Amino acid sequence: MQKALGAETESRPSVGLGTDFRMESKKITGFALALDEKILHLSLFALDNGKGQGTAYSRMQRYSRRRQNRV
């Protein structure tokens, strides 16, 4: 959450109600949906460390790796 506070933020009206926020820094990327000055939804993701792996604190796998587990 601390890294999100320092991220570059861009806002636009959302497709429906509220405002869509996009956040990005060297360490994280994410988005949020806000309505009436309240955050309704927030998603933050650690960025790849440049070696094809997530950072040490990230449990999220890349899509190509998750796709290999499909049945």
Contacts in CASP RR format, 6 or more apart in sequence:
PFRMAT RR
TARGET T0000
AUTHOR 0000-0000-0000
METHOD contacts of the structure
MODEL  1
MQKALGAETESRPSVGLGTDFRMESKKITGFALALDEKILHLSLFALDNG
KGQGTAYSRMQRYSRRRQNRV
1 44 0 8 1.000
3 25 0 8 1.000
3 27 0 8 1.000
3 28 0 8 1.000
3 44 0 8 1.000
4 23 0 8 1.000
4 25 0 8 1.000
4 28 0 8 1.000
4 30 0 8 1.000
4 44 0 8 1.000
6 25 0 8 1.000
7 23 0 8 1.000
7 24 0 8 1.000
7 25 0 8 1.000
7 28 0 8 1.000
7 30 0 8 1.000
8 23 0 8 1.000
8 24 0 8 1.000
8 25 0 8 1.000
9 21 0 8 1.000
9 22 0 8 1.000
9 23 0 8 1.000
10 21 0 8 1.000
10 22 0 8 1.000
11 19 0 8 1.000
11 20 0 8 1.000
11 21 0 8 1.000
11 22 0 8 1.000
12 19 0 8 1.000
12 20 0 8 1.000
12 22 0 8 1.000
13 19 0 8 1.000
13 20 0 8 1.000
14 20 0 8 1.000
14 33 0 8 1.000
17 35 0 8 1.000
18 33 0 8 1.000
18 34 0 8 1.000
18 35 0 8 1.000
18 36 0 8 1.000
19 33 0 8 1.000
19 34 0 8 1.000
19 35 0 8 1.000
20 31 0 8 1.000
20 32 0 8 1.000
20 33 0 8 1.000
21 31 0 8 1.000
21 32 0 8 1.000
21 33 0 8 1.000
21 34 0 8 1.000
22 30 0 8 1.000
22 31 0 8 1.000
23 29 0 8 1.000
23 30 0 8 1.000
23 31 0 8 1.000
23 32 0 8 1.000
23 44 0 8 1.000
24 30 0 8 1.000
26 47 0 8 1.000
27 46 0 8 1.000
27 47 0 8 1.000
27 55 0 8 1.000
28 44 0 8 1.000
28 45 0 8 1.000
28 46 0 8 1.000
28 47 0 8 1.000
29 44 0 8 1.000
29 45 0 8 1.000
29 47 0 8 1.000
30 42 0 8 1.000
30 43 0 8 1.000
30 44 0 8 1.000
30 45 0 8 1.000
31 42 0 8 1.000
31 43 0 8 1.000
32 39 0 8 1.000
32 41 0 8 1.000
32 42 0 8 1.000
32 43 0 8 1.000
33 39 0 8 1.000
33 40 0 8 1.000
33 41 0 8 1.000
33 42 0 8 1.000
34 40 0 8 1.000
45 58 0 8 1.000
45 60 0 8 1.000
46 54 0 8 1.000
46 55 0 8 1.000
46 57 0 8 1.000
46 58 0 8 1.000
46 60 0 8 1.000
47 54 0 8 1.000
47 55 0 8 1.000
48 54 0 8 1.000
48 55 0 8 1.000
48 62 0 8 1.000
49 55 0 8 1.000
52 62 0 8 1.000
54 60 0 8 1.000
54 61 0 8 1.000
54 62 0 8 1.000
END
